[in-house]
Amino acid sequence: MVHLSLAARIRSGILAGTCFFAAAPLLAQEGGEGPPPSPVTVVTVEAQDVTLTSTLPGRVVASGVAEVRPQVDGIIVERLFAEGSEVEVGDALYRIDSATYEALEAAAEASVAQAQATLGAAKKEAERMQSLRERNVVSEQDVDDAVSSRDAAAAALKVAEAQLLSAQIDLDRTTIRAPLSGTVGRTLTTQGALVTAGQAEPLATIRALDPVYVDVTQSAAELIQWRRGRTHEELGEADTTVALTLADGTTYEETGELTVAEPHVNELTGVVLLRLEFANPDELLLPGMYVQVEMPQALLEDAILAPQEGVTRDNRGRPIAWVVNEDNVVETRELTILRDQGHNWIVSEGLSAGDRVIVEGLQKTGPGATVVPEERAAPEDGQESAELEQN
């Protein structure tokens, strides 16, 4: 009986200790000694006007292209430009052997001199015959013949002068000049090559690269909005300049303008070709380069831009954000997202100006929990783009 009482007392002591330790957390919570609130990083969203854009693919096109071709026959004796250099209209590019054309010019000059002499003699003869006619020494027929000879000599002089002008033009064309200001590419001929007037193969190609055009395609429905002015009304006073994204994903520093829309819809794709003009002072844009254009479509007033890292999905796939209210308690907001804008989401419903969206520390807290919010510092210039590239 003594041993049983001792065992009973031991069991009673263990049970009492267990109850004490189980009740200890509850007593600590009742006394206000629970875990401290978790720190989180928030971004305070603000309402702002957002211009919606449409990304369109395109190709860079030179604003001017000229293929250099000879206008006379001959042998290339000299190239007068550096490949890839800038040239102006009228700059000498090639020189053709001019000996034959110099001889033709000299012959034309001799023909002009001969015609001038013949005309001078015919004028004197006509004057003499007119004087003799006044004294009735010669007949009227003789006077008419002298006048006709004079007029024929004058016409022959004009023909000779025209031939001289043609010879001079051909001689001048032995120096092949730039028909366009721009950048000349590689030469497609060499010294000593025989060229002919109007040949199919060009000697070189000149392209005007400042400004350049960007040809993009847009759906016919969107173009109709532009034609009817609806897009302009929606944009209002918003910035309607066109931004350009290069093939490496960076944004081109110059903005462009829409210059013309092709008055034709592609029957197979239902798109229209648009031409945009961009300044290209550094010649960074080259013809044939693939680019993307951000075309403004509409203006949203008082829209909310929510950081993408602060938006998650619930079990049903709906976009949600965790917001810290005035009491520093976490709330769940279901969002209506229109589209992305850079590294943000454009939110039409679910957030209001001044809401603090949690962007860091989500795994340490949950809805209904008290937190210690800290506003995220604004990124320095270039830091934000560098972070996006790393991600």
C-alpha positions in Angstrom: 0.0 0.0 0.0 2.9 2.3 0.7 4.4 1.7 -2.8 1.1 2.4 -4.5 0.7 5.7 -2.7 4.2 6.8 -3.8 3.5 5.9 -7.4 0.2 7.8 -7.3 2.0 10.8 -5.9 4.6 10.7 -8.7 1.9 10.5 -11.4 0.1 13.5 -9.8 3.3 15.6 -9.8 4.0 14.8 -13.5 0.5 15.7 -14.5 0.6 19.0 -12.6 3.9 20.0 -14.2 2.6 19.2 -17.7 -0.5 21.4 -17.1 1.8 24.2 -15.9 4.0 24.2 -19.0 1.0 23.9 -21.3 -0.6 26.9 -19.7 2.6 29.0 -19.7 2.2 30.3 -23.3 -1.4 31.3 -22.7 -0.4 33.2 -19.6 2.4 34.9 -21.4 0.0 36.0 -24.2 -2.5 37.3 -21.7 0.3 39.3 -20.0 1.3 40.9 -23.4 4.6 39.0 -23.9 3.8 37.5 -27.4 6.2 37.6 -30.4 7.0 41.1 -31.7 5.4 42.3 -35.0 7.4 41.4 -38.2 9.1 44.1 -40.2 7.9 44.4 -43.8 8.8 46.7 -46.7 6.0 48.6 -48.3 5.4 50.8 -51.3 2.8 53.6 -51.1 0.9 53.7 -54.3 -0.4 56.9 -55.8 -3.0 57.7 -58.5 -1.6 59.0 -61.8 -2.5 59.4 -65.4 -1.1 56.5 -67.5 -0.8 56.4 -71.2 -1.6 52.9 -72.6 0.7 51.8 -75.4 0.7 49.0 -77.9 4.0 47.2 -78.8 4.4 46.9 -82.6 7.3 45.1 -84.4 9.1 47.0 -87.1 12.2 47.4 -89.2 14.5 50.4 -89.7 14.6 51.9 -93.2 16.9 54.5 -94.5 15.3 57.9 -95.2 17.0 58.0 -98.6 18.8 55.4 -100.8 20.7 56.0 -104.0 22.6 53.5 -106.1 25.6 55.0 -107.8 25.8 54.0 -111.5 27.8 55.3 -114.4 26.2 57.4 -117.1 28.9 56.9 -119.7 31.1 54.0 -120.8 34.7 53.7 -119.8 37.4 52.3 -117.6 37.5 53.1 -113.9 40.8 54.8 -113.2 40.4 56.0 -109.6 38.2 55.7 -106.6 37.9 59.0 -104.7 36.1 58.1 -101.4 36.7 56.1 -98.3 34.2 53.2 -97.8 31.8 53.9 -95.0 32.4 57.6 -95.0 30.0 60.5 -95.1 29.5 62.1 -98.5 27.6 65.2 -99.7 25.6 65.7 -102.9 28.1 66.4 -105.7 31.1 64.8 -104.1 33.4 63.0 -106.6 33.3 59.2 -106.1 34.9 57.6 -109.2 36.8 58.8 -112.2 36.4 57.2 -115.6 39.1 57.5 -118.3 38.2 60.7 -120.0 40.6 60.8 -123.0 37.9 59.8 -125.6 35.4 62.3 -124.2 38.0 65.1 -124.3 38.6 64.3 -127.9 34.8 64.4 -128.6 34.6 67.8 -126.9 37.5 69.2 -128.9 35.8 68.0 -132.1 32.5 69.6 -131.0 34.3 72.9 -130.3 35.8 72.8 -133.8 32.4 72.2 -135.3 31.1 75.2 -133.4 33.9 77.4 -134.7 33.3 76.2 -138.3 29.6 76.9 -138.0 30.3 80.3 -136.6 32.6 81.1 -139.6 30.0 79.8 -142.0 27.3 81.9 -140.4 29.5 85.0 -140.5 30.1 84.6 -144.3 26.5 83.9 -144.9 25.5 87.1 -143.1 27.9 89.2 -145.2 26.6 87.6 -148.4 23.0 88.3 -147.5 23.8 92.0 -146.7 25.7 92.4 -150.0 23.0 90.8 -152.0 20.4 93.1 -150.3 22.5 96.2 -151.2 22.8 95.0 -154.8 19.1 94.5 -155.0 18.5 98.1 -154.0 20.5 99.1 -157.1 18.6 96.5 -159.2 21.9 94.7 -159.9 20.6 91.3 -158.8 17.2 89.7 -158.8 14.9 89.1 -155.9 15.7 85.4 -156.2 19.3 85.9 -155.5 18.5 87.9 -152.3 16.2 85.1 -151.1 18.9 82.5 -151.7 21.4 84.5 -149.7 19.0 85.0 -146.8 18.2 81.2 -146.8 21.9 80.4 -146.7 22.3 82.7 -143.7 19.4 81.2 -141.8 20.7 77.6 -142.5 24.2 78.6 -141.2 22.6 80.0 -138.0 20.7 76.7 -137.6 23.9 74.7 -138.2 25.6 76.8 -135.5 22.9 75.8 -133.0 23.3 72.2 -133.8 27.1 72.4 -133.3 26.6 74.2 -130.0 24.2 71.4 -128.9 26.7 68.8 -129.8 29.4 70.7 -127.9 27.1 70.8 -124.8 26.5 67.0 -125.1 30.2 66.4 -125.3 30.8 68.6 -122.3 28.1 66.7 -120.3 29.6 63.3 -121.2 33.1 64.6 -120.2 31.7 65.9 -116.9 30.1 62.5 -116.3 33.4 60.8 -116.4 33.7 62.0 -112.8 30.9 60.0 -111.1 29.4 62.2 -108.3 27.2 61.4 -105.2 23.5 61.9 -106.0 22.6 61.9 -102.3 24.0 63.1 -99.0 24.6 60.2 -96.6 26.8 57.3 -95.8 28.4 55.4 -98.6 28.8 51.7 -98.3 31.5 49.4 -99.7 32.6 49.8 -103.3 31.3 47.1 -105.7 33.9 47.8 -108.4 37.6 48.2 -108.7 40.1 50.3 -110.5 40.5 49.1 -114.1 37.0 47.7 -114.4 34.9 48.4 -117.5 31.6 50.1 -116.7 28.7 51.0 -119.1 26.0 53.6 -118.9 22.9 52.5 -117.0 24.4 49.1 -116.0 22.3 46.9 -113.6 25.1 46.5 -111.1 25.6 49.7 -109.0 29.1 50.9 -108.2 28.2 51.7 -104.6 25.1 52.5 -102.5 24.5 55.7 -100.4 22.1 55.7 -97.5 20.7 58.7 -95.6 20.8 57.6 -91.9 19.7 60.8 -90.1 16.8 60.7 -89.8 15.7 57.1 -90.4 12.3 55.6 -90.9 10.8 52.7 -88.9 8.1 50.7 -90.7 5.8 48.9 -88.3 2.5 47.0 -88.8 -0.7 47.7 -87.0 -4.1 46.1 -87.1 -6.7 47.7 -89.3 -9.1 48.1 -86.4 -6.6 50.2 -84.4 -5.9 52.2 -87.5 -9.6 53.0 -87.9 -9.5 54.6 -84.5 -6.7 56.8 -85.6 -8.6 57.7 -88.8 -11.7 58.7 -86.9 -9.8 60.6 -84.2 -11.0 58.4 -81.3 -7.5 57.7 -80.2 -6.6 61.4 -80.2 -9.7 62.2 -78.1 -8.8 59.4 -75.6 -5.2 60.6 -75.3 -6.2 64.3 -74.8 -3.1 66.2 -73.7 -1.1 63.1 -73.0 2.4 62.6 -74.4 1.9 61.1 -77.8 5.5 60.6 -78.7 6.5 57.1 -79.9 9.2 55.2 -78.0 11.5 52.7 -79.6 12.9 49.5 -78.1 16.1 48.1 -79.6 17.0 44.5 -80.3 18.9 44.2 -77.0 15.9 45.3 -75.0 17.2 48.8 -74.2 15.1 51.9 -75.0 16.3 54.3 -77.7 16.9 57.7 -76.4 15.3 59.6 -79.3 11.5 59.6 -79.7 9.7 59.4 -83.0 6.6 60.6 -84.9 4.1 58.9 -87.1 4.5 60.3 -90.6 2.4 58.2 -92.9 0.1 55.2 -93.0 0.1 53.0 -96.1 -3.4 53.3 -97.7 -3.6 49.5 -98.1 -4.5 46.6 -95.9 -2.7 43.3 -96.3 -5.3 40.7 -97.4 -3.6 37.8 -95.6 -2.8 39.4 -92.3 -5.2 42.3 -92.0 -2.6 44.8 -91.0 -1.5 48.2 -92.3 2.1 49.5 -92.7 2.9 52.6 -90.7 6.0 54.7 -91.2 7.6 56.5 -88.2 10.5 59.0 -88.3 13.3 59.0 -85.7 16.3 61.2 -85.4 19.5 59.2 -85.6 22.4 61.6 -85.0 24.8 58.9 -83.8 23.7 56.5 -86.6 22.9 53.8 -84.0 19.9 52.7 -86.0 20.9 50.9 -89.2 18.6 49.8 -92.1 17.2 46.3 -91.7 17.5 46.4 -87.9 14.6 44.8 -86.0 13.0 47.1 -83.3 9.8 47.4 -81.3 7.7 50.6 -81.1 5.5 51.6 -78.2 2.5 53.2 -79.9 0.2 55.3 -77.6 -3.4 54.1 -77.6 -5.4 55.6 -74.8 -5.0 57.6 -71.5 -6.1 56.2 -68.2 -6.8 58.9 -65.6 -6.1 58.3 -61.9 -4.8 54.8 -62.5 -2.9 52.9 -59.8 0.5 51.4 -60.6 1.2 48.5 -58.3 4.7 47.0 -58.1 4.7 43.5 -59.6 6.7 42.0 -56.7 3.8 43.0 -54.4 1.1 41.1 -56.4 0.5 37.4 -55.9 -2.2 34.9 -56.7 -4.7 33.1 -54.4 -5.8 29.5 -54.6 -8.2 30.3 -57.4 -5.6 32.2 -59.4 -7.0 35.7 -58.7 -4.5 38.5 -58.3 -4.2 39.8 -54.7 -2.1 42.2 -52.8 -1.3 42.4 -49.0 -1.9 45.9 -47.8 -1.0 47.5 -44.4 -3.9 49.5 -43.0 -3.8 52.5 -40.6 -3.5 50.1 -37.6 -0.5 48.4 -39.2 -2.5 45.2 -39.7 -2.2 43.2 -42.9 -5.3 43.1 -45.2 -5.9 41.1 -48.4 -7.1 43.0 -51.5 -8.4 41.3 -54.6 -7.2 43.3 -57.7 -8.4 44.0 -61.2 -5.4 44.2 -63.4 -5.6 45.8 -66.9 -2.1 45.2 -68.2 1.6 45.6 -67.3 3.5 48.8 -67.5 7.2 48.3 -67.2 7.8 46.6 -63.8 4.3 47.6 -62.5 0.8 46.4 -62.9 -1.9 48.8 -64.0 -4.7 48.3 -61.4 -8.2 49.6 -62.0 -9.9 48.1 -58.8 -8.7 46.9 -55.5 -6.2 49.6 -54.5 -6.6 53.3 -53.7 -4.2 56.2 -53.5 -2.2 56.0 -50.3 -2.5 52.2 -49.8 0.7 50.6 -48.6 1.5 47.4 -50.5 3.9 44.9 -49.0 6.7 44.1 -51.4 9.1 42.4 -49.0 8.5 40.2 -46.0 5.4 38.4 -47.2 6.7 35.0 -46.0 7.0 36.3 -42.4 3.4 37.5 -41.9 -0.1 36.9 -43.0 -3.6 38.5 -43.2 -4.7 39.9 -39.8 -1.1 40.0 -38.4 0.4 43.2 -37.0 3.5 44.4 -38.8 6.1 47.1 -38.7 6.0 48.7 -42.2 9.0 50.5 -43.7 8.8 52.4 -46.9 11.1 51.2 -49.7 13.7 53.7 -50.7 13.5 55.1 -54.2 16.1 53.4 -56.5 19.0 55.5 -57.7 19.5 56.3 -61.4 20.4 53.2 -63.3 19.9 50.9 -60.2 16.4 49.9 -61.2 17.3 49.0 -64.7 20.3 47.0 -63.6 18.1 45.0 -61.1 15.6 44.2 -63.9 18.4 43.0 -66.2 19.7 40.7 -63.4 16.2 39.3 -62.8 
